[in-house]
């Protein structure tokens, strides 16, 4: 009987076309993810070779004036992309993973982005997470909306009711055919992604697999819950498509609007203005006053004194530092608001499996907003290390030949997710799925 159910289901051309189309879309999404990773890797390779030639060229030109040399020199700080980011690109197509910074005002450099075609950003990326979150639910709806109503509308349900000892068991057998086929497609795509994107078989990849399995189970449970009301096929299709529209389009858009209005970020503009004014107004400010503020920030450098006659590099870099100091409060507020936005989104997404899955995949792949904010924080630490290393050498007018430039290669930032965060990622989706399943079996008992 089970074999007959398989053959009957696969006999439909629409079923085969749907499966093939999903596999094709999945293959395209994996290809897009591979292209994305290749572009990132190529950019990193270019930065490594470029930084060496960039330093050599500028040292040859300005080795006698280290202050002028450091005005031009840029040092690369790289957020090394995880291979999982090919599955879930997240915000990494908007936020750069490479920062090339000087020791000058950091706030004027922190948010520099790559040149990207805005039309590509508007259309988004067809990565595997998109196929999983948006396409798989539609495929499940198409396969299951008439699971029971088809039998009643063709007049075979009465015959089935007489011949089978358990109507619920018969429905579950029919449902299991769909479940097996969908999970086969999911397994093929995940296996293909692992091979093509060279994803290591580690805990994070296993979490992606587990989340995907739970998400598909949620949609099967939701569809089974609807068809158990024993309404006609049109009603089931309309209700399930409405559920898809509400869960995947309307509610996420509403949550985004709420979070945006709940946590406005006027500091995004005020930070830019304050850092520019903090530096540019110092050209017309008393030099001693500027140096006093600089030494309040770096008391270890006060021994270099208060040179106020003409132009000097101590005063110039003190002005640069004032740009960061004057915008520090706005910068802190902006960062706090962005983290509050992300935290609020995660809390609200606990009740929306699709939104939770997207945020969870981004977090596992290192393409979330939190990851970008952590990278910006790490960039600040890297910038501070450069300043503390070069300031004394600039202020003592050390020659550029006296510095070992070979050790200044691009520095990399890495982040790892701890086990506690991983469990936090899986529980909301697992809980919602189990609740829907329990409701399904509670209603399905009427069919015994």
C-alpha positions as CSV (number, residue, x, y, z in Angstrom):
1,X,0.0,0.0,0.0
2,X,2.8,2.4,0.9
3,X,4.5,1.8,-2.5
4,X,1.2,2.5,-4.2
5,X,0.8,5.8,-2.3
6,X,4.3,6.8,-3.6
7,X,3.5,5.9,-7.2
8,X,0.1,7.6,-7.1
9,X,1.7,10.8,-5.8
10,X,4.6,10.9,-8.1
11,X,2.5,10.1,-11.1
12,X,1.4,13.7,-11.2
13,X,3.4,15.9,-13.5
14,X,2.8,18.9,-11.3
15,X,4.4,17.1,-8.4
16,X,7.5,16.2,-10.4
17,X,7.7,19.7,-11.9
18,X,7.5,21.2,-8.4
19,X,10.3,19.0,-7.1
20,X,12.5,19.7,-10.0
21,X,11.9,23.5,-9.8
22,X,12.8,23.5,-6.1
23,X,16.0,21.6,-6.8
24,X,16.9,24.0,-9.6
25,X,16.2,27.1,-7.4
26,X,18.3,25.5,-4.7
27,X,21.1,24.8,-7.1
28,X,21.0,28.4,-8.3
29,X,21.0,29.6,-4.7
30,X,24.1,27.5,-3.9
31,X,25.8,28.9,-7.0
32,X,25.0,32.4,-5.8
33,X,26.5,31.6,-2.4
34,X,29.6,30.2,-4.0
35,X,30.0,33.3,-6.1
36,X,29.5,35.5,-3.0
37,X,32.3,33.6,-1.1
38,X,34.6,33.7,-4.1
39,X,34.3,37.5,-4.4
40,X,35.0,37.9,-0.7
41,X,38.0,35.5,-0.9
42,X,39.4,37.3,-4.0
43,X,39.1,40.7,-2.3
44,X,41.0,39.4,0.8
45,X,43.8,38.0,-1.5
46,X,44.0,41.3,-3.2
47,X,44.2,43.2,0.1
48,X,47.1,41.0,1.2
49,X,49.2,41.8,-1.9
50,X,48.1,45.4,-2.1
51,X,49.0,46.3,1.5
52,X,52.6,45.2,1.0
53,X,53.1,47.2,-2.1
54,X,51.1,50.2,-0.6
55,X,53.5,50.3,2.4
56,X,56.6,49.9,0.3
57,X,55.6,52.7,-2.1
58,X,54.7,55.2,0.6
59,X,57.8,54.4,2.8
60,X,60.0,55.1,-0.2
61,X,58.4,58.5,-0.7
62,X,58.0,59.7,2.9
63,X,60.4,57.8,5.0
64,X,62.0,61.0,6.3
65,X,58.7,62.3,7.8
66,X,56.9,59.6,9.7
67,X,54.0,61.9,10.5
68,X,53.3,62.5,6.8
69,X,53.9,58.8,6.1
70,X,51.2,57.8,8.6
71,X,48.8,60.3,7.1
72,X,48.8,58.1,4.0
73,X,49.3,54.6,5.2
74,X,46.3,52.3,5.5
75,X,46.2,49.0,7.3
76,X,43.7,46.3,6.5
77,X,41.5,44.7,9.1
78,X,39.5,41.7,7.8
79,X,36.4,39.9,9.0
80,X,37.1,36.5,7.6
81,X,33.9,35.1,6.2
82,X,32.7,31.7,7.4
83,X,31.8,29.2,4.6
84,X,28.3,29.0,6.0
85,X,27.8,32.6,4.9
86,X,27.3,31.2,1.4
87,X,24.1,29.6,2.7
88,X,22.8,32.7,4.5
89,X,24.3,36.0,3.2
90,X,22.4,38.1,5.6
91,X,23.7,41.6,5.9
92,X,27.2,40.9,4.7
93,X,26.4,42.1,1.2
94,X,25.7,45.5,2.7
95,X,28.4,45.7,5.4
96,X,32.0,45.4,4.2
97,X,34.2,42.6,5.7
98,X,37.4,44.6,5.0
99,X,38.3,47.8,6.7
100,X,41.4,49.8,5.5
101,X,42.1,52.4,8.1
102,X,44.7,55.0,8.9
103,X,45.6,56.2,12.4
104,X,43.5,59.4,11.8
105,X,40.0,60.0,12.9
106,X,38.3,56.6,13.2
107,X,34.7,57.7,12.9
108,X,35.3,59.2,9.5
109,X,36.5,55.7,8.3
110,X,34.5,53.2,10.3
111,X,31.4,53.2,8.0
112,X,33.1,53.2,4.7
113,X,31.5,50.6,2.4
114,X,32.2,48.9,-0.8
115,X,30.9,50.2,-4.1
116,X,27.8,48.0,-4.7
117,X,25.2,48.2,-7.4
118,X,22.1,49.5,-5.5
119,X,19.8,47.5,-7.8
120,X,21.4,44.3,-6.6
121,X,20.9,45.4,-3.0
122,X,17.2,46.2,-3.7
123,X,16.5,42.8,-5.2
124,X,18.4,40.9,-2.5
125,X,20.1,37.6,-2.8
126,X,18.6,34.3,-3.7
127,X,20.7,32.3,-1.2
128,X,19.7,28.9,0.2
129,X,18.1,30.4,3.3
130,X,15.6,32.2,1.0
131,X,14.7,29.0,-0.8
132,X,14.3,27.2,2.6
133,X,12.3,30.0,4.3
134,X,10.0,31.0,1.4
135,X,9.9,28.3,-1.3
136,X,9.8,25.1,0.9
137,X,6.6,26.2,2.7
138,X,4.9,26.9,-0.7
139,X,5.9,23.4,-1.8
140,X,4.6,21.8,1.3
141,X,1.3,23.7,1.0
142,X,0.9,22.5,-2.6
143,X,1.6,18.9,-1.6
144,X,-0.7,18.8,1.4
145,X,-3.6,21.2,1.1
146,X,-5.9,18.5,-0.4
147,X,-4.5,15.5,1.5
148,X,-8.0,14.8,3.0
149,X,-10.3,17.0,1.0
150,X,-9.2,15.2,-2.3
151,X,-10.6,12.0,-0.8
152,X,-13.9,13.5,0.2
153,X,-14.4,15.4,-3.0
154,X,-13.8,12.4,-5.2
155,X,-16.0,10.2,-3.1
156,X,-13.3,7.7,-2.0
157,X,-13.2,8.8,1.7
158,X,-16.2,6.7,2.6
159,X,-14.6,3.6,1.0
160,X,-11.3,4.3,2.8
161,X,-13.2,4.8,6.1
162,X,-14.7,1.3,5.8
163,X,-11.5,-0.5,4.6
164,X,-8.9,1.0,7.0
165,X,-8.9,0.4,10.7
166,X,-7.6,3.9,11.4
167,X,-8.4,6.9,9.2
168,X,-5.8,8.9,11.1
169,X,-3.1,6.3,10.3
170,X,-4.1,6.4,6.6
171,X,-3.8,10.2,6.5
172,X,-0.4,9.9,8.2
173,X,0.7,7.4,5.6
174,X,-0.2,9.8,2.9
175,X,1.4,12.7,4.7
176,X,4.6,10.6,5.2
177,X,5.0,10.3,1.4
178,X,5.1,14.0,1.1
179,X,7.4,14.3,4.2
180,X,9.9,11.9,2.8
181,X,10.1,13.6,-0.6
182,X,10.5,17.1,0.9
183,X,13.2,15.9,3.2
184,X,15.0,14.2,0.4
185,X,15.0,17.5,-1.6
186,X,16.2,19.3,1.6
187,X,19.0,16.7,2.1
188,X,20.2,16.9,-1.5
189,X,20.4,20.7,-1.3
190,X,22.2,20.7,2.1
191,X,24.6,18.0,1.0
192,X,25.3,19.9,-2.3
193,X,25.8,23.1,-0.4
194,X,28.3,21.4,2.0
195,X,30.3,20.1,-1.0
196,X,30.2,23.2,-3.2
197,X,30.8,25.7,-0.4
198,X,33.4,23.5,1.4
199,X,31.5,23.7,4.6
200,X,33.1,21.7,7.5
201,X,31.0,19.1,9.1
202,X,31.0,20.9,12.5
203,X,28.5,21.9,15.2
204,X,27.3,25.0,13.3
205,X,26.5,23.0,10.2
206,X,24.7,20.4,12.3
207,X,22.7,23.3,13.8
208,X,21.8,24.5,10.3
209,X,20.5,21.0,9.4
210,X,18.6,20.7,12.7
211,X,17.0,24.1,12.2
212,X,16.0,23.3,8.6
213,X,14.5,20.0,9.7
214,X,12.5,21.7,12.4
215,X,11.3,24.5,10.1
216,X,10.0,22.0,7.5
217,X,8.4,20.0,10.3
218,X,6.6,23.2,11.5
219,X,5.0,23.7,8.1
220,X,4.0,20.1,7.8
221,X,2.4,20.3,11.2
222,X,0.6,23.6,10.3
223,X,-0.7,22.1,7.1
224,X,-1.9,18.9,8.9
225,X,-3.6,21.1,11.5
226,X,-5.6,22.9,8.8
227,X,-6.6,19.8,6.8
228,X,-7.9,18.1,9.9
229,X,-10.8,20.6,10.0
230,X,-12.1,18.6,7.0
231,X,-13.0,21.6,4.8
232,X,-12.9,21.7,1.0
233,X,-9.7,22.1,-1.0
234,X,-10.3,25.7,-1.9
235,X,-10.7,26.6,1.7
236,X,-7.5,24.8,2.8
237,X,-5.5,26.3,0.0
238,X,-6.8,29.8,0.7
239,X,-6.2,29.5,4.5
240,X,-2.7,28.1,4.1
241,X,-1.6,30.7,1.5
242,X,-3.0,33.4,3.8
243,X,-0.9,31.9,6.6
244,X,2.2,31.9,4.4
245,X,1.5,35.6,3.5
246,X,0.9,36.6,7.1
247,X,3.8,34.7,8.6
248,X,6.4,35.5,5.9
249,X,5.5,38.9,4.7
250,X,3.1,40.9,6.8
251,X,4.3,40.1,10.4
252,X,8.0,40.5,9.6
253,X,7.2,43.8,7.9
254,X,5.2,44.9,10.9
255,X,7.9,43.9,13.3
256,X,10.5,45.7,11.3
257,X,8.4,48.9,11.3
258,X,7.8,48.5,15.1
259,X,11.5,48.0,15.9
260,X,12.5,50.9,13.6
261,X,10.1,53.3,15.3
262,X,10.7,52.0,18.8
263,X,14.5,52.5,18.5
264,X,15.1,55.5,16.2
265,X,18.7,56.3,15.5
266,X,19.2,60.0,15.1
267,X,22.7,59.4,16.3
268,X,23.6,58.1,12.8
269,X,23.6,61.7,11.6
270,X,24.8,63.4,14.8
271,X,27.8,61.1,15.0
272,X,28.9,62.1,11.5
273,X,28.4,65.8,12.2
274,X,30.1,65.8,15.7
275,X,33.2,63.9,14.4
276,X,33.6,66.3,11.5
277,X,33.1,69.4,13.6
278,X,35.3,67.9,16.4
279,X,38.2,67.8,14.0
280,X,37.6,70.7,11.6
281,X,36.8,73.3,14.3
282,X,40.2,72.6,16.0
283,X,42.0,74.4,13.2
284,X,40.6,77.6,14.6
285,X,41.0,76.6,18.3
286,X,43.9,77.4,20.6
287,X,46.6,74.7,20.1
288,X,47.3,74.4,23.8
289,X,43.7,73.7,24.5
290,X,43.6,71.0,21.9
291,X,46.8,69.4,23.3
292,X,45.4,69.5,26.8
293,X,42.4,67.5,25.8
294,X,44.6,65.1,23.9
295,X,46.8,64.5,26.9
296,X,43.7,64.0,29.1
297,X,42.9,61.0,26.8
298,X,46.6,59.9,26.6
299,X,48.4,61.1,29.7
300,X,51.3,58.9,28.9
301,X,52.2,61.2,26.0
302,X,52.2,64.5,28.0
303,X,56.0,64.4,28.3
304,X,56.1,65.5,24.6
305,X,55.0,68.9,25.7
306,X,52.8,71.7,24.2
307,X,54.4,72.8,20.9
308,X,52.3,75.7,19.7
309,X,54.5,77.4,17.1
310,X,53.5,76.6,13.5
311,X,52.4,73.2,12.3
312,X,53.5,70.1,14.1
313,X,52.3,66.4,14.0
314,X,51.5,66.2,17.7
315,X,48.9,69.0,17.3
316,X,47.6,67.5,14.1
317,X,47.0,64.1,15.4
318,X,45.6,65.6,18.6
319,X,43.0,67.3,16.4
320,X,42.2,64.0,14.7
321,X,41.7,62.4,18.2
322,X,39.3,65.2,19.1
323,X,37.0,64.2,16.3
324,X,36.7,60.7,17.9
325,X,36.4,62.1,21.4
326,X,33.7,64.6,20.5
327,X,31.6,62.0,18.8
328,X,32.2,59.3,21.4
329,X,28.8,59.8,23.2
330,X,26.8,59.7,20.0
331,X,28.8,56.7,18.8
332,X,28.1,54.8,22.0
333,X,24.4,55.7,21.8
334,X,24.2,54.6,18.1
335,X,25.8,51.2,18.9
336,X,23.5,50.7,21.8
337,X,20.4,51.4,19.7
338,X,21.5,49.0,17.1
339,X,22.0,46.2,19.6
340,X,18.6,47.0,21.1
341,X,17.1,46.7,17.7
342,X,18.7,43.3,17.2
343,X,17.7,42.1,20.7
344,X,14.1,43.2,20.2
345,X,14.0,41.4,16.8
346,X,15.2,38.2,18.3
347,X,12.7,38.3,21.1
348,X,9.8,38.9,18.8
349,X,11.0,36.3,16.3
350,X,10.7,33.6,18.9
351,X,7.0,33.4,17.9
352,X,7.7,33.5,14.2
353,X,9.5,30.4,12.9
354,X,10.5,31.9,9.6
355,X,11.9,35.1,11.1
356,X,13.6,33.1,13.9
357,X,15.2,30.8,11.3
358,X,16.5,33.7,9.3
359,X,18.1,35.4,12.3
360,X,19.4,32.0,13.6
361,X,21.0,31.2,10.2
362,X,22.6,34.6,10.0
363,X,24.0,34.2,13.5
364,X,25.4,30.8,12.7
365,X,26.9,32.0,9.4
366,X,28.4,35.2,11.0
367,X,26.3,37.5,8.8
368,X,24.1,39.0,11.5
369,X,23.9,42.6,12.7
370,X,25.5,41.6,16.0
371,X,28.4,40.1,14.1
372,X,28.9,43.4,12.2
373,X,28.8,45.4,15.4
374,X,31.3,43.1,17.0
375,X,33.5,43.6,13.9
376,X,33.2,47.4,14.2
377,X,34.2,47.1,17.9
378,X,37.2,44.9,17.0
379,X,38.1,47.5,14.3
380,X,38.2,50.2,17.1
381,X,40.6,48.0,19.1
382,X,42.8,47.5,16.1
383,X,42.8,51.2,15.4
384,X,43.8,52.0,19.0
385,X,46.6,49.5,18.8
386,X,48.0,51.3,15.7
387,X,47.8,54.7,17.4
388,X,49.5,53.5,20.6
389,X,52.3,52.0,18.5
390,X,52.9,54.9,16.1
391,X,52.2,58.0,18.2
392,X,55.4,57.8,20.2
393,X,57.5,57.2,17.1
394,X,55.8,60.1,15.3
395,X,56.2,62.5,18.2
396,X,59.9,61.6,18.6
397,X,60.4,62.1,14.8
398,X,61.6,58.6,14.2
399,X,62.7,57.8,10.7
400,X,60.5,55.4,8.7
401,X,63.5,53.2,8.0
402,X,63.6,52.3,11.7
403,X,60.3,50.4,11.7
404,X,59.9,46.8,10.7
405,X,57.1,47.2,8.1
406,X,57.1,43.5,7.2
407,X,55.1,42.7,10.3
408,X,52.2,44.9,9.2
409,X,50.2,42.4,7.3
410,X,46.4,42.4,7.2
411,X,44.9,41.4,10.6
412,X,42.0,39.0,10.8
413,X,38.9,39.0,13.1
414,X,37.3,35.7,14.1
415,X,34.2,35.0,16.2
416,X,32.8,31.8,17.6
417,X,29.4,30.9,18.9
418,X,29.3,29.3,22.3
419,X,27.1,26.3,23.2
420,X,24.7,28.4,25.2
421,X,24.0,30.6,22.2
422,X,23.5,27.5,20.0
423,X,20.9,26.1,22.4
424,X,19.1,29.5,22.5
425,X,19.0,29.4,18.7
426,X,17.2,26.0,18.4
427,X,14.7,26.1,21.3
428,X,12.1,28.6,20.1
429,X,11.7,26.9,16.7
430,X,11.6,23.5,18.3
431,X,9.1,24.6,20.9
432,X,6.7,26.1,18.4
433,X,6.9,23.0,16.2
434,X,6.1,20.7,19.1
435,X,3.1,22.8,20.1
436,X,1.6,22.7,16.6
437,X,2.3,18.9,16.4
438,X,0.5,18.3,19.7
439,X,-2.5,20.4,18.5
440,X,-2.5,18.3,15.3
441,X,-2.7,15.0,17.1
442,X,-5.3,16.3,19.5
443,X,-7.6,17.3,16.6
444,X,-6.6,14.2,14.6
445,X,-7.9,11.9,17.2
446,X,-11.4,12.6,15.8
447,X,-10.5,10.6,12.7
448,X,-10.1,7.3,14.6
